């Protein structure tokens, strides 16, 4: 693949780091749901954010199967309609895989703008499924969740790519 000028060559991502970051995001999502604000409509879905990141950056390792399993785990934890999050995470993963080659050519802030519709679509799908089963409308604060997730995209990008940026054998004479 031809790289943009100034783009740093990254080391391969370790599978243990990928899966542990997804498990940490799952744990943070579960803690967030039990925290002070409970299941607030405006709260970002951290697991969806990390799942979209790894689906974009490592589509051969993290795909729709992992998205479905993590979605089912969130459904069981929240006591939600079984398959609601599984379907939305699977759709998010599918859409992220379809745009991952194009998305990686842009800067990180541009990536955040382009991934915003994917987050909005997955939240709209979850809302539609909830409303179809008779739940009440959570309010317009639901519109804040995809915006917050898109704003967190650069932070997650920096944090999750940090282990790949180090040199395998540091040497002052080698620019990589």
C-alpha positions in Angstrom: 0.0 0.0 0.0 1.3 3.5 -0.8 1.5 5.6 2.2 0.9 9.3 2.6 3.9 11.5 3.0 4.7 11.9 6.7 2.7 8.9 7.7 4.6 6.7 10.2 5.2 3.1 9.5 3.4 1.1 12.2 4.3 -2.2 13.8 1.8 -5.1 13.5 -0.9 -5.0 16.1 -0.7 -7.7 18.7 -3.8 -9.8 18.9 -3.6 -9.9 22.7 -3.6 -6.1 22.8 -6.6 -5.9 20.4 -8.7 -8.3 22.4 -7.7 -6.8 25.7 -8.6 -3.3 24.6 -12.0 -4.7 23.5 -12.5 -6.4 26.8 -11.6 -3.2 28.6 -14.1 -1.3 26.5 -16.7 -3.9 27.3 -16.0 -3.5 31.0 -16.1 0.3 30.8 -19.4 0.1 29.0 -20.8 -2.1 31.7 -19.5 0.2 34.4 -20.9 3.2 32.6 -24.3 1.6 32.5 -24.2 1.0 36.3 -22.6 4.4 37.1 -24.0 7.7 38.2 -26.1 8.4 35.1 -27.2 4.9 34.4 -28.2 4.2 30.8 -28.4 7.9 29.8 -29.3 8.4 26.2 -26.4 10.9 25.6 -23.7 8.6 27.0 -21.3 7.4 24.3 -21.0 3.7 23.6 -17.3 3.1 24.2 -17.4 -0.5 23.0 -18.9 0.5 19.7 -16.1 3.1 19.4 -13.3 0.7 20.0 -15.0 -2.0 17.9 -15.2 0.4 15.0 -11.6 1.5 15.4 -10.3 -2.1 15.3 -12.6 -3.0 12.5 -11.2 -0.1 10.5 -7.6 -0.8 11.4 -7.6 -4.6 11.6 -10.5 -5.9 9.5 -9.0 -9.4 9.2 -8.8 -9.9 13.0 -11.9 -8.1 14.2 -15.0 -8.4 12.1 -18.7 -8.9 12.2 -18.5 -12.1 14.3 -16.7 -10.4 17.1 -19.1 -7.5 16.9 -22.1 -9.8 17.2 -20.6 -11.6 20.2 -19.8 -8.3 22.0 -23.3 -7.0 21.1 -24.9 -10.1 22.6 -22.9 -9.6 25.8 -24.1 -6.0 26.1 -27.7 -7.1 25.4 -27.5 -9.7 28.2 -25.8 -7.2 30.6 -28.4 -4.4 30.0 -31.4 -6.8 29.9 -32.2 -5.3 26.5 -34.0 -6.9 23.6 -31.7 -9.8 22.8 -30.0 -9.0 19.5 -30.5 -5.3 19.6 -26.9 -4.3 20.2 -25.7 -7.4 18.4 -27.5 -6.2 15.2 -26.3 -2.6 15.6 -22.7 -3.6 16.3 -22.7 -6.0 13.4 -24.0 -3.3 11.1 -21.4 -0.9 12.4 -18.7 -3.5 11.8 -19.9 -4.2 8.2 -20.0 -0.5 7.3 -16.6 0.1 8.9 -15.1 -2.8 6.9 -16.6 -1.3 3.7 -15.0 2.1 4.1 -11.8 1.1 5.9 -9.5 1.4 2.9 -10.8 4.9 2.0 -11.0 6.0 5.6 -7.3 5.3 6.4 -6.2 7.8 3.7 -7.6 10.7 5.7 -6.3 12.5 8.7 -7.7 11.5 12.1 -10.1 14.5 12.4 -11.4 13.8 8.9 -11.9 10.2 9.9 -14.0 11.3 12.8 -16.2 13.3 10.5 -16.6 10.4 8.2 -17.3 7.8 10.9 -20.0 10.0 12.5 -22.8 8.9 10.1 -21.9 5.2 11.0 -22.4 5.9 14.7 -25.5 7.9 14.0 -26.9 5.0 11.9 -26.2 2.4 14.6 -27.9 4.6 17.3 -30.9 5.1 15.0 -31.1 1.4 14.5 -31.1 0.7 18.2 -33.7 3.4 18.7 -35.9 2.0 16.0 -35.7 -1.5 17.5 -36.5 -0.2 21.0 -39.4 1.9 19.7 -40.8 -1.1 17.7 -40.9 -3.2 20.9 -42.8 -0.5 22.8 -40.1 1.4 24.7 -40.5 5.1 25.3 -38.6 7.7 23.3 -35.5 8.6 25.3 -35.4 12.2 24.2 -33.4 14.4 21.9 -30.3 14.0 24.1 -29.8 10.7 22.1 -28.4 12.9 19.3 -25.4 13.7 21.5 -24.1 10.1 21.7 -22.8 9.8 18.1 -21.3 13.3 18.3 -19.4 12.4 21.5 -18.2 9.2 19.9 -17.0 11.0 16.9 -15.2 13.5 19.2 -13.6 10.6 21.0 -12.3 9.0 17.8 -9.0 11.0 17.7 -8.4 10.2 21.4 -9.0 6.5 20.8 -6.8 6.5 17.7 -3.9 8.0 19.6 -4.3 5.6 22.5 -4.8 2.4 20.6 -2.1 3.0 18.0 0.5 4.0 20.7 2.0 0.5 21.1 2.4 0.1 17.3 4.4 3.3 17.0 7.5 2.3 19.0 10.5 0.9 17.2 11.2 -2.8 17.7 14.8 -2.2 18.5 15.4 1.5 19.3 18.5 2.9 17.6 19.6 6.6 17.4 20.9 6.0 13.8 17.6 4.7 12.4 14.8 7.2 11.7 12.0 4.6 12.0 
